[in-house]
Amino acid sequence: MYSLKSSKESTQDSNITDKNIPATTLPFSSPKFLFSPISYLSKKVRDFLIKTLQHGPIPQHIGFIMDGNRRFARKVKVQTTKGHYMGFAKMEEVLDICLQLGIKVVTVYAFSIENFKRPKEEVDGLMQLAKAKLIELCQNSQVVKKHGISIRILGNMSYLPQDLREVMEEAIETTKDNDRSILNICAPYTSRDEITNSVKTIAKMVENKQIHIEDIDENLIERCLFTHGCPPLEILIRTSELFLARIFDLGDVTNHFRVSTYL
């Protein structure tokens, strides 16, 4: 089992100070944001909006497709890896807001199986970033501690390098007793792979005579999906102007929103 030790990788880019990056797109913990003229006002507005929204109907399960990091990096002229880092940092802030609102389950579509077709350097960087951020989440994240988050990994981990798989397994083990909220991280994932996995699981159950063909119904299929035990996904947000329905299972999604500005 991989030990969740402190990692230099998790803090390498923690202080982003690029002058050409708008302060509003930086993590709240970034020095440039903390000391920007709008930082105080931004936090006050955010807190006010959270309190206002808490009085309305709150969804139990919301999903985010993390997209647009590369385009954002090109726009502000920084390295692609830094764009991905900033996306992860912003996602933790959004997670905190969701859980403050009372949302119980947040699903983050972080990495598609199809993303392995990208340049090797970018993929390797994403693998290292994922490992570092998972270690950081389990060791130092006040969001995880404050909201009692159970981390679950949804996807086909056989595609991943061994060291990242071990970190994921320990993240699951470390947070398994947290029972106040759930963070589903889809990586590496496609809805087609999830459906294929479900079909194979059911076929094996039939082969082993655990069930009969007549036992196969919607409930059984649902129990074989990665998200078994979670409430239906009510809202799906994609953080770019592009939307590819095929990568996420939209069968139970009540609402879908596209966010054309960087979160």
C-alpha positions as CSV (number, residue, x, y, z in Angstrom):
1,M,0.0,0.0,0.0
2,Y,1.3,3.4,-0.9
3,S,1.9,5.7,2.1
4,L,0.2,9.1,1.9
5,K,3.4,11.0,2.8
6,S,3.9,14.7,2.3
7,S,4.7,15.3,-1.4
8,K,6.7,18.2,-2.9
9,E,4.5,17.7,-6.0
10,S,1.4,18.8,-4.0
11,T,2.9,22.2,-3.3
12,Q,5.1,22.9,-6.3
13,D,2.5,25.1,-7.9
14,S,0.6,26.2,-4.8
15,N,1.6,29.8,-5.1
16,I,0.7,31.0,-8.6
17,T,1.7,34.5,-9.1
18,D,1.7,35.0,-12.9
19,K,0.9,38.6,-13.5
20,N,-1.1,37.9,-16.6
21,I,-3.6,35.6,-14.8
22,P,-6.7,37.5,-13.6
23,A,-7.0,37.4,-9.8
24,T,-10.6,36.3,-10.0
25,T,-9.6,33.0,-11.5
26,L,-7.0,32.1,-8.9
27,P,-7.6,30.0,-5.8
28,F,-8.7,31.9,-2.8
29,S,-5.5,30.7,-1.1
30,S,-3.3,32.3,-3.8
31,P,-1.3,35.3,-2.6
32,K,-2.3,37.3,-5.7
33,F,-5.9,36.7,-4.8
34,L,-5.6,37.3,-1.1
35,F,-4.0,40.7,-1.6
36,S,-6.0,41.8,-4.6
37,P,-8.5,44.7,-4.1
38,I,-11.4,42.5,-4.9
39,S,-10.6,39.6,-2.6
40,Y,-12.6,40.9,0.4
41,L,-15.6,41.8,-1.6
42,S,-15.5,38.5,-3.5
43,K,-15.6,36.5,-0.3
44,K,-18.4,38.6,1.2
45,V,-20.5,38.2,-2.0
46,R,-19.9,34.5,-2.0
47,D,-20.9,34.1,1.6
48,F,-24.0,36.1,1.1
49,L,-25.0,34.0,-2.0
50,I,-24.5,30.8,0.0
51,K,-26.7,31.9,2.8
52,T,-29.4,33.0,0.3
53,L,-29.3,29.8,-1.6
54,Q,-29.5,27.7,1.6
55,H,-33.2,28.8,1.9
56,G,-34.2,27.3,-1.4
57,P,-34.5,23.7,-2.6
58,I,-31.1,22.0,-2.6
59,P,-30.2,19.1,-4.9
60,Q,-28.7,16.1,-3.3
61,H,-26.3,15.2,-6.1
62,I,-24.5,17.5,-8.5
63,G,-21.9,16.7,-11.1
64,F,-19.0,18.6,-12.7
65,I,-17.2,17.8,-15.9
66,M,-13.9,19.5,-15.5
67,D,-13.1,20.9,-18.9
68,G,-11.4,24.0,-20.4
69,N,-8.2,23.9,-18.4
70,R,-6.0,23.7,-21.5
71,R,-7.9,26.5,-23.3
72,F,-7.7,28.7,-20.2
73,A,-3.9,28.0,-20.0
74,R,-3.5,29.1,-23.6
75,K,-5.6,32.1,-23.1
76,V,-3.5,33.4,-20.2
77,K,-0.3,32.1,-21.7
78,V,0.8,29.6,-19.0
79,Q,1.9,26.0,-19.2
80,T,-0.9,23.4,-19.7
81,T,0.1,21.7,-16.5
82,K,-0.5,24.9,-14.6
83,G,-3.9,25.3,-16.2
84,H,-4.8,21.8,-14.9
85,Y,-3.4,22.7,-11.4
86,M,-5.6,25.8,-11.3
87,G,-8.6,23.7,-12.3
88,F,-8.1,21.3,-9.5
89,A,-7.6,24.2,-7.0
90,K,-10.8,25.8,-8.1
91,M,-12.6,22.5,-7.9
92,E,-11.8,22.2,-4.2
93,E,-13.3,25.6,-3.6
94,V,-16.4,24.7,-5.6
95,L,-16.7,21.5,-3.6
96,D,-16.6,23.5,-0.4
97,I,-19.4,25.7,-1.6
98,C,-21.5,22.8,-2.7
99,L,-21.2,21.1,0.7
100,Q,-21.9,24.4,2.6
101,L,-25.1,24.6,0.6
102,G,-26.1,21.1,1.9
103,I,-25.5,19.1,-1.2
104,K,-24.6,15.6,-0.1
105,V,-22.9,14.1,-3.1
106,V,-20.6,15.8,-5.6
107,T,-19.3,13.9,-8.6
108,V,-16.3,15.2,-10.5
109,Y,-15.6,14.0,-14.0
110,A,-11.8,14.5,-13.8
111,F,-10.2,12.3,-16.5
112,S,-11.6,10.4,-19.5
113,I,-10.2,7.2,-20.8
114,E,-10.1,9.0,-24.1
115,N,-7.6,11.6,-22.6
116,F,-4.9,8.9,-22.8
117,K,-4.7,9.9,-26.5
118,R,-3.3,13.3,-25.5
119,P,0.5,13.9,-25.7
120,K,2.4,11.7,-23.2
121,E,4.0,14.6,-21.5
122,E,0.6,16.1,-20.7
123,V,-0.8,12.7,-19.5
124,D,2.2,12.1,-17.3
125,G,1.8,15.5,-15.8
126,L,-1.9,14.9,-15.1
127,M,-1.1,11.5,-13.4
128,Q,1.5,13.3,-11.1
129,L,-1.0,16.1,-10.4
130,A,-3.8,13.6,-9.5
131,K,-1.5,11.8,-7.2
132,A,-0.3,15.0,-5.5
133,K,-3.8,16.4,-5.1
134,L,-5.2,13.1,-3.6
135,I,-2.4,13.1,-1.1
136,E,-3.1,16.7,-0.3
137,L,-6.9,16.1,0.0
138,C,-6.3,13.2,2.5
139,Q,-3.6,14.9,4.5
140,N,-4.2,18.6,4.6
141,S,-7.6,19.5,3.1
142,Q,-9.7,21.4,5.6
143,V,-12.7,20.8,3.2
144,V,-12.5,17.0,3.6
145,K,-12.2,17.3,7.4
146,K,-14.9,20.0,7.8
147,H,-17.5,18.2,5.7
148,G,-16.6,14.6,6.6
149,I,-16.1,13.6,3.0
150,S,-15.8,10.0,1.9
151,I,-13.7,9.9,-1.3
152,R,-14.7,7.3,-4.0
153,I,-12.9,6.6,-7.3
154,L,-15.2,5.7,-10.1
155,G,-13.6,4.4,-13.2
156,N,-11.3,1.7,-14.7
157,M,-8.2,2.0,-12.6
158,S,-6.4,-0.7,-14.6
159,Y,-5.4,2.1,-17.1
160,L,-3.5,4.0,-14.4
161,P,0.1,3.6,-13.2
162,Q,0.6,1.5,-10.1
163,D,1.7,4.3,-7.8
164,L,-1.4,6.4,-8.6
165,R,-3.7,3.3,-8.1
166,E,-2.1,2.8,-4.7
167,V,-2.7,6.4,-3.7
168,M,-6.3,6.1,-4.8
169,E,-6.9,2.9,-2.9
170,E,-5.5,4.5,0.3
171,A,-7.5,7.7,-0.2
172,I,-10.6,5.5,-0.3
173,E,-9.5,3.5,2.7
174,T,-8.5,6.6,4.7
175,T,-11.9,8.4,4.2
176,K,-14.2,5.4,4.2
177,D,-15.6,6.0,7.6
178,N,-16.6,9.6,6.8
179,D,-20.3,9.6,6.4
180,R,-21.5,13.2,6.0
181,S,-20.8,13.7,2.3
182,I,-19.4,11.9,-0.7
183,L,-16.9,13.0,-3.4
184,N,-17.0,10.8,-6.4
185,I,-13.9,11.2,-8.6
186,C,-14.4,9.8,-12.1
187,A,-11.0,8.8,-13.3
188,P,-10.4,7.3,-15.8
189,Y,-14.0,7.1,-16.9
190,T,-16.4,6.9,-19.8
191,S,-20.1,6.1,-19.6
192,R,-19.5,3.3,-22.2
193,D,-16.9,1.7,-20.0
194,E,-19.2,1.9,-17.0
195,I,-22.0,0.2,-18.9
196,T,-19.6,-2.4,-20.2
197,N,-18.4,-3.1,-16.7
198,S,-22.1,-3.4,-15.5
199,V,-22.9,-5.9,-18.3
200,K,-19.8,-8.0,-17.5
201,T,-20.7,-8.1,-13.8
202,I,-24.2,-9.3,-14.5
203,A,-23.0,-11.8,-17.1
204,K,-20.6,-13.3,-14.5
205,M,-23.4,-13.5,-12.0
206,V,-25.5,-15.4,-14.5
207,E,-22.6,-17.7,-15.4
208,N,-22.0,-18.4,-11.7
209,K,-25.7,-19.2,-11.2
210,Q,-26.0,-16.4,-8.7
211,I,-29.0,-15.0,-10.6
212,H,-31.3,-16.1,-13.5
213,I,-31.8,-14.2,-16.7
214,E,-35.3,-13.2,-15.5
215,D,-33.7,-11.4,-12.5
216,I,-32.1,-8.8,-14.7
217,D,-34.0,-5.5,-14.4
218,E,-33.4,-1.8,-14.0
219,N,-32.7,-2.1,-10.3
220,L,-30.0,-4.8,-10.8
221,I,-28.3,-2.8,-13.5
222,E,-28.3,0.3,-11.2
223,R,-26.8,-1.8,-8.4
224,C,-23.9,-2.7,-10.8
225,L,-23.1,0.9,-11.7
226,F,-20.2,2.8,-10.1
227,T,-22.6,5.3,-8.5
228,H,-24.6,2.6,-6.7
229,G,-25.9,3.9,-3.4
230,C,-25.8,7.6,-4.5
231,P,-29.0,9.6,-5.1
232,P,-29.7,10.3,-8.8
233,L,-27.6,13.0,-10.5
234,E,-29.8,16.1,-10.5
235,I,-27.6,18.8,-12.1
236,L,-24.6,18.4,-14.4
237,I,-22.2,21.4,-15.0
238,R,-19.6,21.4,-17.7
239,T,-17.0,24.2,-17.2
240,S,-16.6,25.1,-20.9
241,E,-18.7,26.0,-23.9
242,L,-18.4,22.5,-25.3
243,F,-20.6,19.6,-24.3
244,L,-20.1,15.9,-25.1
245,A,-23.0,13.9,-23.7
246,R,-21.5,10.6,-24.5
247,I,-18.8,10.8,-21.8
248,F,-21.2,11.1,-18.9
249,D,-24.3,8.9,-18.3
250,L,-27.1,11.5,-18.7
251,G,-29.9,9.0,-18.2
252,D,-30.8,10.4,-14.7
253,V,-29.6,14.0,-15.1
254,T,-32.4,16.4,-14.3
255,N,-30.6,19.6,-15.4
256,H,-27.5,20.4,-17.4
257,F,-25.7,23.7,-17.4
258,R,-22.7,24.8,-19.5
259,V,-20.4,27.3,-17.7
260,S,-18.6,29.3,-20.4
261,T,-16.4,31.2,-17.9
262,Y,-13.6,29.7,-15.8
263,L,-15.0,28.7,-12.4
